Amino acid sequence: MSSITLQSLKNDEEQYLCKTYGRYPVAVKHGKGSRLWDFEGREYIDLLAGIAVTNLGHCHEEIANTIAEQAQKLIHVSNLFYQEEQIALAKKLLATAHFGKAFFCNSGAEANEGAIKLARRYHQRVKNTNAFEIITFSGCFHGRTLATVAATGQAKFQDGFAPMPQGFIQVPWGDMAALEKAVSPNTAAIMMEMVQGEGGIRPMTQEYADKLAAFCKEKGLLFIVDEVQAGLARTGKWWAFQHFGLQPDILTTAKGLANGLPMGAMMATNEVAQGFVAGSHATTFGGGALLSAVALKVLEIIERDKLAARAEELGNWAMNRFREVGKKLPGTIKEVRGMGLMIGIDLTFPGKEVWEALIQRGFILNLTQDTILRLLPALTIDKADIETFALALEEVLAQHAPK
Ligand SMILES: *Cc1c(COP(=O)(O)O)cnc(C)c1O
């Protein structure tokens, strides 16, 4: 029998790891599909998929095989060399969104760093302006590097890290007058999520999307869309922006791209991509042969198994199912919102007890912004698992909602 327990891991972590995480009271031993098992053999239904990362489910057989096969052929040689895997991936990825060029990196924050650097360099070296400022929106989340923390603009992520890098301005989400006021000849771009994830699953409206696109055109600003979380079929299309009929100048993605291996990508139009020349930007690991082979397989599976359409249909069903729960228990659920399988259940009260009770019952999900239960399940999750969760949610809400 294994001597590892949740408590032994807790103790060791306290001694050996930087204290950067408030962890869930679960130690995961192994997983398959939308199931996880802990060290005591308890089974969980995973509604979070590693925060929108293992979008095809845990230990997907074809992904495991691709990793094994590519690992025997070539894992890494560095970006000093031409690599067929990276180019094959770029072709496939660009075709999903009609962008001209891709740059591969290791994470969402790095994809956004690349986008910020490209936006500045395009203005400064192609357009010959001095523009450098990026405007972001309240409630956004763009990452944890210094620049992306500055872009994110939330005090809790910046605390103790002063001074912040310059060149980021934040305006209230939805406030066109504030945006108008924030723009100056220094402005290079606006950067945003089409559905705010960390900020509480807040989808863009068509009206706001139209206004922002028109505004960027009028002012000569680049439109950067961060789909690190929302991208890759989760919202019902390859990319969330495709629901709104607009075309960003730069798109970033990461989380689900290699189903759990660290992989990010930035895509740009051919026009904007002129901002980079050989030596402008680089990374050691980004787009390595193993990572690229796996990401290509992920894209092929999403397409072959029509997972975007599945996410849309199942997501709509799930959101309606959770709204039914809310109707049965008036005063507990303020709103169920989202797009596809990116779902927020916004409670009328702080949700920590409900969240803990759901974890105790074997459901893995996230609580964000105090009141919002966030679901980002694998795109392959069974409807029956969501139904099981809906029944548990009803019982837990009945028990734990303030009377
Ligand atoms: C998670 C996330 C990031 C940061 O990605 P990392 O891989 O953790 O650096 C950036 N933007 C959005 C919208 C995210 O959800």
The ligand as an ORCA input file, in Angstrom:
! r2SCAN-3c Opt
* xyz 0 1
  C      -4.709     31.353    -17.420
  C      -4.776     32.591    -18.192
  C      -3.616     33.327    -18.512
  C      -2.257     32.924    -17.991
  O      -1.844     31.705    -18.492
  P      -0.557     30.962    -17.819
  O      -0.359     29.772    -18.702
  O      -0.950     30.613    -16.429
  O       0.563     31.900    -17.873
  C      -3.749     34.443    -19.307
  N      -4.947     34.835    -19.767
  C      -6.082     34.173    -19.478
  C      -7.387     34.646    -20.025
  C      -6.044     33.042    -18.673
  O      -7.165     32.394    -18.354
*
